[in-house]
Amino acid sequence: MEWKPRPPKQPAPPLPSNLSDACDARYLYNCQQCGLSITDLQQLSFRQVKDLLEIHAFYADAVANYEDDEKARKAEAAFWG
């Protein structure tokens, strides 16, 4: 059994022409930062890509703030313990 992505129920409306180029480039850049290729974008639904972008942003934030979070955890444990 081969997995096939479900086609979107309704295509996204087109962006205004003055925004489409900048938004498309930014969207592609963000997807590439997550490790997605153009082929991936053609096979995944918009919702799946959006979920992957959110997971990537969450992970990047957690990595960037790890030291501060660890200090806060230790301070909270010292305060309550």
Stockholm file with secondary structure:
# STOCKHOLM 1.0

chainA/1-81         MEWKPRPPKQPAPPLPSNLSDACDARYLYNCQQCGLSITDLQQLSFRQVKDLLEIHAFYADAVANYEDDEKARKAEAAFWG
#=GR chainA/1-81 SS CCCCCCCCSSCCCCCCHHHHHHHHHHHHHHHHHTTCCHHHHHHSCHHHHHHHHHHHHHHHHHHHTHHHHHHHHHHHHHHHC
#=GC SS_cons        CCCCCCCCSSCCCCCCHHHHHHHHHHHHHHHHHTTCCHHHHHHSCHHHHHHHHHHHHHHHHHHHTHHHHHHHHHHHHHHHC
//
